[in-house]
Amino acid sequence: MRPRAWVLLLVAVFALLQLGNVTGRATPDTKNYLSYALSLKGESKREAAAATIEYYCGSRASTAHRKQNVHVDHFHGPDPAPRVLKKCREREWRRVETRLAAGQTGGHTMPHLPPRFMAIFEVRPGYPVFLVPFLTLFGVMWGVWTASVVIACAGGVLAYLVLRTLAVPVPLALTGQALYYVLPCGTTAMRPMTEGLMMALILAALWGCALVVQGRRTRTGLALAGGALAGLFTVKHSQALFLGLGLAVAGGAIAGARRRRGRAAEGGVVALAGVGCAGVLGTVLLSRLLHYPSVTESLQDLLAGHFTRPDRRRPWAEFFQLNGNFWMEWLRRQMREPLFAAFLAAGAWGARRRPAFGAFLIAAAATGILNQAGHPDINIWGGRLIVVAWLLPVLGVPLLLAPVLRGRVPVPAQGAPVELAR
């Protein structure tokens, strides 16, 4: 089989496996993104709310049914799905009707929480815009599922392309694609939220970095990195800020290291640092120009229960205290279950084998740590806030294993074009 066939086979297997969980993936934030997309599709506020509530409550009912089926004490009891569905509908409609009656009819998102909270999601049109064609073609349930499959599969293919651009042998490039699907990246990308699209864009930026450091198609690489930053701004502008900062720091560090060795800094690496700086500056300026919620506003959202409680008088002091407590507990849990730490260490060791690209990879993965530090809430399940850090083992582990296959599998010469169908 040709490499392209293996890539498509992995995509097909992953997509087929997702048929086991068409429903049951919705989270509270899904309501905001789905209602936003339905509003863009042209539905009224009430129509968008109705479809969103049905999808969200149907997901909760499906989850309740599955849990009872395997509960050792209650598996023979009555199906809880109808009761869960009814209560969920009543609760969600009560929230929506109350806020509609109070005149909260602006924006695109469903009015179920205070306007200050909803404003945070109003400035993230990227994922809702992506959803619209799938909702139009397949309806809500299958449209959301299909969009999630496309996003998740694309992330794995991008991981493969990054590794092949770095001249990693095909079996290990396919390993990177498979790792993306089986590690938390794939699980998180399948949730109807921004993280899947966010990771795909970060991988596109890393593909651009790989093209630049390999010394071929530099302009294409710079365009990919810049385009990914622009896309991230529409999906989650804080992530665009973090990634731009990471590219700038990594590019500057590589250039500085080469100058200390008496070597001239490569123009492509310096240009990548410039793209990162432009991303940081552009994100800050556009956020202020468009009156996006400030960092302090996000902080109050975290500490005041989505603005359901009074604002905190000393938010920054409480934030830093909470961060300290969070990371102590996080480290304690990692010591108990060190799988994540082991994968990060292996990925970092593999990144060292390609120092130039490795710096950009580590910088991109570190944005997951920054994202988690900005939201030190131990109750947010699934590790979705830190999920970007898993890109380090996805790409780093194949790089670590590459010497094992060297000499057994033909490796393209550096600078030679690497094609998907090779």
GUNU-754589 format. One record per residue (C-alpha): residue number from 1; residue in three letters; x, y, z. Coordinates in pm, whole numbers, plus 32768, in hexadecimal, padded with zeros to 4 digits. Layout:
<rs>
i / aa / px / py / pz
NUM / Ala / X / Y / Z
...
</rs>
This chain:
<rs>
i / aa / px / py / pz
1 / Met / 8000 / 8000 / 8000
2 / Arg / 8075 / 8160 / 7FB5
3 / Pro / 809A / 8259 / 80D4
4 / Arg / 7F65 / 8315 / 8061
5 / Ala / 7E99 / 81D5 / 8082
6 / Trp / 7F18 / 819D / 81E5
7 / Val / 7EC2 / 8303 / 8244
8 / Leu / 7D62 / 82DB / 81BC
9 / Leu / 7D3E / 8189 / 8266
10 / Leu / 7D91 / 8223 / 83B9
11 / Val / 7C99 / 833A / 8372
12 / Ala / 7B8A / 823F / 8314
13 / Val / 7BC5 / 8164 / 8445
14 / Phe / 7BBC / 828F / 8530
15 / Ala / 7A7E / 8316 / 848E
16 / Leu / 79CF / 81C4 / 84A2
17 / Leu / 7A28 / 81A3 / 8612
18 / Gln / 797E / 82F0 / 8656
19 / Leu / 782F / 825B / 85EC
20 / Gly / 7823 / 81BC / 8743
21 / Asn / 77F6 / 8316 / 87DE
22 / Val / 7729 / 83ED / 86F4
23 / Thr / 7681 / 848A / 8822
24 / Gly / 76F2 / 84C2 / 8988
25 / Arg / 7818 / 85A9 / 893E
26 / Ala / 7773 / 86FB / 8982
27 / Thr / 77FC / 87DC / 8A95
28 / Pro / 7764 / 891B / 8B28
29 / Asp / 7837 / 89EF / 8A39
30 / Thr / 77AA / 892D / 8913
31 / Lys / 7664 / 89EB / 8945
32 / Asn / 7716 / 8B33 / 88FC
33 / Tyr / 77C6 / 8AC1 / 87C0
34 / Leu / 769F / 8A01 / 8731
35 / Ser / 75A6 / 8B1B / 876A
36 / Tyr / 76A2 / 8C0D / 86CF
37 / Ala / 76BC / 8B33 / 8598
38 / Leu / 7543 / 8B0B / 857B
39 / Ser / 751E / 8C85 / 8597
40 / Leu / 761B / 8CB3 / 847C
41 / Lys / 7551 / 8BB6 / 83B6
42 / Gly / 742A / 8CA7 / 83C8
43 / Glu / 7355 / 8C14 / 84DD
44 / Ser / 72A6 / 8CF7 / 85D7
45 / Lys / 7315 / 8D10 / 8740
46 / Arg / 71FB / 8C29 / 87B2
47 / Glu / 7230 / 8B2E / 8696
48 / Ala / 73A4 / 8B1E / 86DA
49 / Ala / 7361 / 8AF1 / 884E
50 / Ala / 7266 / 89DA / 880C
51 / Ala / 7354 / 8914 / 872D
52 / Thr / 7478 / 894B / 881C
53 / Ile / 73B3 / 88DE / 894C
54 / Glu / 7339 / 87A5 / 889B
55 / Tyr / 749C / 8748 / 8838
56 / Tyr / 7534 / 8792 / 898D
57 / Cys / 7422 / 86EC / 8A59
58 / Gly / 741B / 85C3 / 896C
59 / Ser / 758F / 859A / 89A9
60 / Arg / 755E / 859F / 8B24
61 / Ala / 7441 / 84A6 / 8B0B
62 / Ser / 7513 / 83BC / 8A35
63 / Thr / 762E / 83CD / 8B32
64 / Ala / 7541 / 8383 / 8C52
65 / His / 74B7 / 8253 / 8B97
66 / Arg / 7612 / 81C6 / 8B59
67 / Lys / 7682 / 81FB / 8CBF
68 / Gln / 7553 / 8146 / 8D4C
69 / Asn / 757F / 8022 / 8C5D
70 / Val / 76CC / 7FCF / 8D02
71 / His / 7676 / 8037 / 8E67
72 / Val / 7690 / 7F02 / 8F41
73 / Asp / 7566 / 7F68 / 901A
74 / His / 747D / 8012 / 8F23
75 / Phe / 74B2 / 7F6C / 8DCE
76 / His / 7364 / 7EB8 / 8DEE
77 / Gly / 72A6 / 7FF4 / 8E4A
78 / Pro / 71D3 / 80D4 / 8D68
79 / Asp / 7283 / 8198 / 8C58
80 / Pro / 72E5 / 82EE / 8CEA
81 / Ala / 7302 / 8393 / 8B93
82 / Pro / 719A / 841B / 8B7F
83 / Arg / 71B0 / 84AE / 8CDD
84 / Val / 7306 / 854A / 8C9F
85 / Leu / 7292 / 85D4 / 8B50
86 / Lys / 715A / 8672 / 8BE8
87 / Lys / 7211 / 8713 / 8D0D
88 / Cys / 7325 / 8794 / 8C2C
89 / Arg / 722D / 8831 / 8B3A
90 / Glu / 716E / 88D7 / 8C55
91 / Arg / 72A9 / 8963 / 8CF2
92 / Glu / 733E / 89E7 / 8BAF
93 / Trp / 71F9 / 8A7F / 8B32
94 / Arg / 71BF / 8B25 / 8C83
95 / Arg / 7311 / 8BD0 / 8C67
96 / Val / 72DB / 8C37 / 8AFF
97 / Glu / 7177 / 8CB7 / 8B30
98 / Thr / 71DF / 8D82 / 8C60
99 / Arg / 72F5 / 8E31 / 8BA5
100 / Leu / 7229 / 8E64 / 8A69
101 / Ala / 7118 / 8F04 / 8B3B
102 / Ala / 7220 / 8FE5 / 8BD6
103 / Gly / 7284 / 905E / 8A7B
104 / Gln / 73C6 / 8F95 / 8A4E
105 / Thr / 7398 / 8F64 / 88D9
106 / Gly / 74E0 / 8FE8 / 884B
107 / Gly / 7601 / 8F25 / 87B7
108 / His / 7603 / 8DCB / 871E
109 / Thr / 7615 / 8CE6 / 884D
110 / Met / 74F1 / 8C53 / 890B
111 / Pro / 7498 / 8D36 / 8A34
112 / His / 74B8 / 8C45 / 8B56
113 / Leu / 75C0 / 8CF6 / 8C29
114 / Pro / 761C / 8E62 / 8C78
115 / Pro / 7677 / 8F3C / 8B4B
116 / Arg / 77DA / 8F70 / 8BCF
117 / Phe / 7813 / 8DFA / 8BBA
118 / Met / 7776 / 8DD6 / 8A63
119 / Ala / 7852 / 8EF3 / 89E1
120 / Ile / 7980 / 8E0C / 8A0B
121 / Phe / 78EB / 8D1C / 890A
122 / Glu / 786B / 8E2A / 8821
123 / Val / 79D5 / 8E77 / 87C3
124 / Arg / 7A1A / 8D0F / 8754
125 / Pro / 796C / 8CF0 / 8603
126 / Gly / 7A68 / 8C01 / 8566
127 / Tyr / 79D9 / 8AB6 / 85DE
128 / Pro / 786A / 8B19 / 85AD
129 / Val / 78B9 / 8B89 / 8448
130 / Phe / 795E / 8A38 / 840B
131 / Leu / 7827 / 8986 / 848E
132 / Val / 772D / 8A39 / 83AD
133 / Pro / 7755 / 896B / 826B
134 / Phe / 7747 / 8823 / 832C
135 / Leu / 760A / 888E / 83E1
136 / Thr / 7572 / 88F7 / 8296
137 / Leu / 75BF / 87AD / 81E9
138 / Phe / 758A / 86AF / 8301
139 / Gly / 74B6 / 8754 / 840E
140 / Val / 751F / 8791 / 8574
141 / Met / 757A / 863A / 85FE
142 / Trp / 762A / 85AA / 84CD
143 / Gly / 76B1 / 86FE / 8465
144 / Val / 7763 / 8730 / 85B0
145 / Trp / 77E7 / 85CB / 85A8
146 / Thr / 7864 / 85E7 / 8440
147 / Ala / 790D / 8734 / 8483
148 / Ser / 79BC / 869E / 85B2
149 / Val / 7A33 / 8572 / 84E7
150 / Val / 7ABB / 8653 / 83D4
151 / Ile / 7B74 / 872D / 84D0
152 / Ala / 7C06 / 8607 / 858E
153 / Cys / 7C6E / 854B / 8454
154 / Ala / 7D0D / 8685 / 83C5
155 / Gly / 7DE0 / 86A9 / 8500
156 / Gly / 7E6D / 854C / 84D4
157 / Val / 7EB9 / 8586 / 8363
158 / Leu / 7F69 / 86CC / 83B9
159 / Ala / 803E / 8614 / 84BA
160 / Tyr / 80A2 / 8521 / 83A6
161 / Leu / 80FA / 863D / 82B9
162 / Val / 81CF / 86EC / 83BD
163 / Leu / 8297 / 85B0 / 83FC
164 / Arg / 82C4 / 8560 / 828C
165 / Thr / 8339 / 86C3 / 824C
166 / Leu / 8444 / 867E / 8353
167 / Ala / 84A9 / 8547 / 8288
168 / Val / 842B / 8458 / 8393
169 / Pro / 83F3 / 82FC / 82FB
170 / Val / 8290 / 82AC / 8292
171 / Pro / 824E / 81A7 / 83A4
172 / Leu / 82A8 / 82A2 / 84B2
173 / Ala / 81E7 / 83BA / 840B
174 / Leu / 80B9 / 82D2 / 840F
175 / Thr / 8107 / 828E / 857E
176 / Gly / 80EB / 8404 / 85C0
177 / Gln / 7F9A / 840A / 8511
178 / Ala / 7F23 / 82E1 / 85DE
179 / Leu / 7FA1 / 837E / 8721
180 / Tyr / 7ED3 / 84B3 / 86D6
181 / Tyr / 7D9C / 83DA / 86BB
182 / Val / 7DD2 / 82FB / 87EB
183 / Leu / 7E5F / 83FC / 88E1
184 / Pro / 7D7B / 8505 / 897D
185 / Cys / 7DA9 / 85DB / 8844
186 / Gly / 7CB5 / 8504 / 8782
187 / Thr / 7BB8 / 84E9 / 889E
188 / Thr / 7BBD / 8660 / 88D9
189 / Ala / 7BB0 / 86B5 / 8767
190 / Met / 7A6C / 85EC / 874C
191 / Arg / 79BC / 86C2 / 884F
192 / Pro / 78E4 / 87D5 / 87B5
193 / Met / 79C1 / 88ED / 8832
194 / Thr / 7AE4 / 89C0 / 87B4
195 / Glu / 7C05 / 88E3 / 8821
196 / Gly / 7C06 / 87FE / 86F0
197 / Leu / 7C12 / 891C / 85F8
198 / Met / 7D10 / 89CB / 86D5
199 / Met / 7DFC / 889F / 86D1
200 / Ala / 7DD8 / 8878 / 8558
201 / Leu / 7E3E / 89E4 / 8528
202 / Ile / 7F67 / 89BD / 8612
203 / Leu / 7FD6 / 888B / 854D
204 / Ala / 7FB4 / 8956 / 840C
205 / Ala / 8099 / 8A5C / 84A7
206 / Leu / 8191 / 894B / 8508
207 / Trp / 8185 / 88C5 / 83A6
208 / Gly / 81E7 / 8A1F / 8334
209 / Cys / 8305 / 8A1F / 8430
210 / Ala / 8379 / 88CC / 83AE
211 / Leu / 837D / 894C / 8247
212 / Val / 844D / 8A79 / 82B1
213 / Val / 8550 / 89C2 / 8385
214 / Gln / 857A / 88B9 / 8276
215 / Gly / 85DB / 89D0 / 8189
216 / Arg / 84D4 / 899A / 807E
217 / Arg / 839C / 8A56 / 8020
218 / Thr / 83E9 / 8B5F / 8123
219 / Arg / 82DF / 8C4B / 80A6
220 / Thr / 81DA / 8B39 / 80B8
221 / Gly / 8248 / 8AE9 / 821A
222 / Leu / 8232 / 8C53 / 8288
223 / Ala / 80DD / 8C74 / 81E5
224 / Leu / 8064 / 8B3B / 829C
225 / Ala / 80DD / 8BBD / 83EC
226 / Gly / 8049 / 8D15 / 83B3
227 / Gly / 7F00 / 8C89 / 8333
228 / Ala / 7EE6 / 8B9E / 845E
229 / Leu / 7F15 / 8CC4 / 854C
230 / Ala / 7E07 / 8D86 / 8495
231 / Gly / 7D1E / 8C5C / 84A9
232 / Leu / 7D66 / 8C2C / 861A
233 / Phe / 7D03 / 8D95 / 865B
234 / Thr / 7BA3 / 8D44 / 85E3
235 / Val / 7B93 / 8BFC / 86A4
236 / Lys / 7C29 / 8C69 / 87F0
237 / His / 7CF7 / 8DA8 / 87EB
238 / Ser / 7DB0 / 8D5A / 892E
239 / Gln / 7E41 / 8C24 / 8886
240 / Ala / 7EB4 / 8CFA / 875F
241 / Leu / 7F65 / 8DDA / 8859
242 / Phe / 800E / 8CB1 / 8903
243 / Leu / 8078 / 8C0E / 87BB
244 / Gly / 80FC / 8D55 / 872D
245 / Leu / 81C6 / 8D86 / 886A
246 / Gly / 8248 / 8C21 / 8853
247 / Leu / 82B7 / 8C48 / 86E8
248 / Ala / 8362 / 8D90 / 8738
249 / Val / 841C / 8D01 / 8865
250 / Ala / 8481 / 8BC0 / 87B1
251 / Gly / 84F8 / 8C79 / 867B
252 / Gly / 85BA / 8D71 / 874C
253 / Ala / 8658 / 8C5B / 881C
254 / Ile / 86C8 / 8B9C / 86E5
255 / Ala / 875A / 8CD5 / 8646
256 / Gly / 880C / 8D31 / 878A
257 / Ala / 889E / 8BD4 / 87B2
258 / Arg / 8927 / 8BD6 / 8650
259 / Arg / 89C7 / 8D2A / 867C
260 / Arg / 8A72 / 8CB5 / 87BC
261 / Arg / 8B0B / 8B9B / 86F1
262 / Gly / 8B87 / 8C97 / 85F2
263 / Arg / 8A88 / 8C32 / 84EB
264 / Ala / 899E / 8D1B / 8435
265 / Ala / 8831 / 8CFD / 8494
266 / Glu / 8760 / 8C69 / 837C
267 / Gly / 8674 / 8D62 / 82DE
268 / Gly / 854F / 8C72 / 82ED
269 / Val / 856B / 8C41 / 8465
270 / Val / 8585 / 8DB7 / 849C
271 / Ala / 8456 / 8DE6 / 83BC
272 / Leu / 8393 / 8CE9 / 848D
273 / Ala / 83EA / 8DB3 / 85C3
274 / Gly / 836C / 8EE6 / 850B
275 / Val / 8226 / 8E33 / 84B5
276 / Gly / 81FE / 8DDE / 8625
277 / Cys / 823C / 8F47 / 868E
278 / Ala / 8142 / 8FBE / 8589
279 / Gly / 8048 / 8EC3 / 8613
280 / Val / 8073 / 8F45 / 8776
281 / Leu / 805C / 90B1 / 870E
282 / Gly / 7F37 / 9073 / 8625
283 / Thr / 7E77 / 8FAE / 872D
284 / Val / 7EA5 / 90BD / 8835
285 / Leu / 7E4B / 91DC / 874B
286 / Leu / 7D1F / 9132 / 86AC
287 / Ser / 7C9A / 90C0 / 87FD
288 / Arg / 7C9D / 9226 / 887A
289 / Leu / 7C16 / 92B5 / 8737
290 / Leu / 7AF4 / 91BE / 8735
291 / His / 7AB9 / 91EC / 88AE
292 / Tyr / 7AEE / 9080 / 8903
293 / Pro / 7AC6 / 901D / 8A73
294 / Ser / 7C01 / 9073 / 8B34
295 / Val / 7CE0 / 8F89 / 8BFA
296 / Thr / 7C4C / 9012 / 8D3A
297 / Glu / 7AEE / 8FC6 / 8CBA
298 / Ser / 7B55 / 8E5E / 8C75
299 / Leu / 7BE8 / 8E50 / 8DD2
300 / Gln / 7AA2 / 8EC4 / 8E6D
301 / Asp / 79E8 / 8DBE / 8DA1
302 / Leu / 7AC8 / 8CB2 / 8E39
303 / Leu / 7AB0 / 8D28 / 8FA0
304 / Ala / 7947 / 8DA1 / 8FA7
305 / Gly / 78A3 / 8C67 / 8F1C
306 / His / 7860 / 8CEC / 8DBD
307 / Phe / 77ED / 8E38 / 8E52
308 / Thr / 76E0 / 8D93 / 8F25
309 / Arg / 7789 / 8E20 / 905D
310 / Pro / 780C / 8F7F / 90A9
311 / Asp / 7959 / 8FE1 / 900F
312 / Arg / 7A8C / 8F9E / 90E1
313 / Arg / 7B37 / 90CC / 9178
314 / Arg / 7C97 / 903C / 915F
315 / Pro / 7C7F / 8F53 / 9030
316 / Trp / 7DF2 / 8F42 / 8FE1
317 / Ala / 7E58 / 8EE6 / 9144
318 / Glu / 7D51 / 8DD5 / 914E
319 / Phe / 7DB4 / 8D60 / 8FF2
320 / Phe / 7F22 / 8D31 / 904C
321 / Gln / 7EC4 / 8C80 / 918F
322 / Leu / 7DDA / 8B9A / 90D2
323 / Asn / 7EE7 / 8B57 / 8FCE
324 / Gly / 7FDC / 8AEC / 90D9
325 / Asn / 7EDB / 8A04 / 9173
326 / Phe / 7E79 / 897B / 901E
327 / Trp / 7FD7 / 891D / 8FAD
328 / Met / 8028 / 8879 / 90FA
329 / Glu / 7EF4 / 879D / 90D8
330 / Trp / 7F3A / 8764 / 8F65
331 / Leu / 809B / 86ED / 8FB1
332 / Arg / 801B / 860C / 90C6
333 / Arg / 7F2A / 8567 / 8FD0
334 / Gln / 803D / 8544 / 8ECB
335 / Met / 8115 / 848D / 8FC8
336 / Arg / 7FF7 / 839D / 9002
337 / Glu / 7FBA / 8368 / 8E8C
338 / Pro / 80F8 / 83D8 / 8DD5
339 / Leu / 808E / 8373 / 8C73
340 / Phe / 8070 / 84DC / 8BFD
341 / Ala / 81BE / 853C / 8C98
342 / Ala / 8267 / 840C / 8BF9
343 / Phe / 81DD / 8462 / 8AA2
344 / Leu / 824A / 85CD / 8AC9
345 / Ala / 83AA / 8561 / 8B28
346 / Ala / 83BF / 8473 / 89FF
347 / Gly / 833B / 8580 / 8916
348 / Ala / 8431 / 8682 / 8998
349 / Trp / 8551 / 858B / 896E
350 / Gly / 84E5 / 8549 / 8809
351 / Ala / 84CB / 86BD / 87C2
352 / Arg / 863C / 86DD / 8821
353 / Arg / 8696 / 860B / 86F1
354 / Arg / 861F / 8727 / 8612
355 / Pro / 868B / 8858 / 86DE
356 / Ala / 8609 / 8962 / 85EF
357 / Phe / 84B1 / 88CC / 85BD
358 / Gly / 84B1 / 8845 / 8721
359 / Ala / 84BF / 89A5 / 87AC
360 / Phe / 8383 / 8A04 / 86F0
361 / Leu / 82DA / 88BD / 8753
362 / Ile / 8326 / 88EF / 88C5
363 / Ala / 82B4 / 8A59 / 88AF
364 / Ala / 816A / 89F2 / 880F
365 / Ala / 8130 / 88DE / 8910
366 / Ala / 817B / 89D5 / 8A28
367 / Thr / 804C / 8AA0 / 89BF
368 / Gly / 7F7B / 8988 / 8A55
369 / Ile / 8025 / 89C5 / 8BA3
370 / Leu / 7FE4 / 8B3A / 8B81
371 / Asn / 7E78 / 8AFA / 8B2D
372 / Gln / 7E50 / 8A1F / 8C60
373 / Ala / 7F01 / 8B20 / 8D3A
374 / Gly / 7E05 / 8C23 / 8CC4
375 / His / 7CE7 / 8B41 / 8D37
376 / Pro / 7D5E / 8A92 / 8E75
377 / Asp / 7C1A / 89D2 / 8EAC
378 / Ile / 7C5B / 886B / 8F16
379 / Asn / 7AEB / 8817 / 8EDE
380 / Ile / 7AF8 / 8848 / 8D64
381 / Trp / 7AF7 / 86DE / 8CF6
382 / Gly / 7BAF / 8631 / 8BE3
383 / Gly / 7CED / 8701 / 8BE2
384 / Arg / 7C6C / 87C8 / 8ABA
385 / Leu / 7D13 / 890C / 8B26
386 / Ile / 7E6E / 8874 / 8B20
387 / Val / 7E2F / 878F / 89F8
388 / Val / 7F15 / 8851 / 890B
389 / Ala / 803B / 87D2 / 89DA
390 / Trp / 7FF0 / 8673 / 8954
391 / Leu / 806D / 86E8 / 8800
392 / Leu / 81CD / 86CA / 8890
393 / Pro / 81C2 / 854C / 88A8
394 / Val / 80F2 / 8530 / 8769
395 / Leu / 8213 / 85C2 / 86A2
396 / Gly / 8333 / 858D / 8795
397 / Val / 8311 / 8415 / 87CA
398 / Pro / 8334 / 83C3 / 8655
399 / Leu / 8465 / 84A7 / 864A
400 / Leu / 84F1 / 83EA / 8774
401 / Leu / 84BD / 829C / 86C7
402 / Ala / 8542 / 830C / 8573
403 / Pro / 86A9 / 828F / 85AD
404 / Val / 861E / 8131 / 85E8
405 / Leu / 85A3 / 8123 / 8480
406 / Arg / 86CB / 81DA / 83EB
407 / Gly / 8774 / 80F3 / 82F9
408 / Arg / 8643 / 8011 / 82E0
409 / Val / 8558 / 8104 / 8234
410 / Pro / 85C9 / 81EF / 811C
411 / Val / 85CF / 8355 / 819D
412 / Pro / 85B7 / 8479 / 80A8
413 / Ala / 86E2 / 855C / 8098
414 / Gln / 86BC / 86A6 / 814F
415 / Gly / 8627 / 87A7 / 8067
416 / Ala / 8584 / 86A2 / 7F87
417 / Pro / 840E / 86C8 / 7F59
418 / Val / 8338 / 85DE / 8029
419 / Glu / 81E2 / 858C / 7FA1
420 / Leu / 80BC / 84E7 / 8048
421 / Ala / 80A6 / 83E1 / 7F36
422 / Arg / 8212 / 8386 / 7F3A
</rs>
